[in-house]
Amino acid sequence: MTSVLGVDMTGVEPGTSIIRNGLIDSVGLVRLAAFLETELGIVIPDRDVTATHFDSLAAIDAYVRRRTRTPA
Amino acid sequence: MLGLLGALLLAPLYWLVPAGRRRAVATGLSVAALGAIDARLLGLLAATTALVCGVSTLLPRIRDARARLVAVTGALGVVVACFVLHKTGGGAGGQALASQQGLSLLGASYLTLKAAAAILDAARGAAGPLRPGDVLAWLSFFPTYPAGPIEELGHFRDQTPHVDTARVLTGLERILFGLVKALVLGAHLGAWADGIVADPAGHDRLTLLAALYAESLRFYLDFAGYSDVAIGLAAVYGFEVAENFDAPFVRRNYVQLWQRWHMTLTGWLRTYLFVPVSRQLLRRLGPERHLAAVVAGQLVAMTACGLWHGISWNFAVWGMLQAAGLIWVGSLARPLGARLPAGLVRWWRRSRVAHGLAIGLTFTTFSLTIVFAVTDLASAGRYLALLVG
């Protein structure tokens, strides 16, 4: 995350809102989605690139787990 | 104001309606109120509801990709054409906020965004066939119809209106705060600042800068005040509506400011323009051209934001300047910061003085650009020349 987004994620709890706390913005969302698609071989539809799925490390983890089980 | 007063007077009767029927009654009241304000709105609502429901029903049945594209493009074309007519048709029939001028149909700008969202969701398979009753209730909901917040269909549709004393009192308090913000503070600031922007010659630089600060605050008070009224009135009728502003002028950079300014609009722009445009370009250009993709995405989204406010060059320039600010913070400043001395970066991020400076710098930048939202291109250029010259 730190290398992809270029921000210091030290001390960020799994449930901390990384959008409201300014650690990630729209550009970060796009960058993170591209990274996850490339590294994990999943397809993330545009409609899923939202705060609902990317607002915390826990939310991202849960989304990725769902995505790896479910085809696009 | 008359609409608000009528809605508040009718509210006690509405509370007597059984919970299961409140949505239908709220829709009936909303449609009746809008029809009383301007009978043309009834036709507009009916046509928009039919278009959205028609597209959401037909699209899943169309297997051919090109035919789907034609259907979606055609439906969006109708929506955009109506929007352009609304924005360029003139008249004062569409004014909900003091800062809105020359619109022809009340709430049509917001209706356009809602309709486009529903069509694009249908195109992306995010929504199944929609029921006309749900769509009409969502489009016409009186508290949010004239000037937002722009509710998401799912969020509005899935609510069961719930009325209790605490919610009603909170709603009434919110309405009062909103009216003070918009009609007292915003209106007075606007009246003072508009005079200076209209005739800047003869004023010193400090006054010219103060007038731009005042215009920024005026827009905030006007929009946020109206949002308070809408959210409060919705609460009186038992509905929860999305928040629209969260102290945007005490944020330390442009991205944070825009994350808290007119949040339902920026959410719309992010979901339906920035993300799809930048991701599409990213796939075509490859990860090494990431910057070009997000720059293009920001330019498209924020220029559209400007043109949504007004179809003229000054609003287009205003939108592009917002994009430039977002690109600077989101894509350029961070890599540049990595080249600065670590101590300086640490000070900038942690010091209270730096925090205050950053807030002031962000607010000043926003205020300097707002001149393009309040006057034409040539006048804005003259104003800025007087300010710096």
Interface residues (C-beta under 8 A of the other chain):
Chain A: G6 V7 I19 G22 D25 S26 V27 G28 L29 V30 R31 A33 A34 T38 P45 D46 R47 V49 T50
Chain B: D121 R124 A126 N253 V255 Q256 Q259 R270 T271 F274 V275 P276 S278 R279 L282 P287 H290 A293 V294 G297 Q298 L326 G330 S331 R334 P335 A338
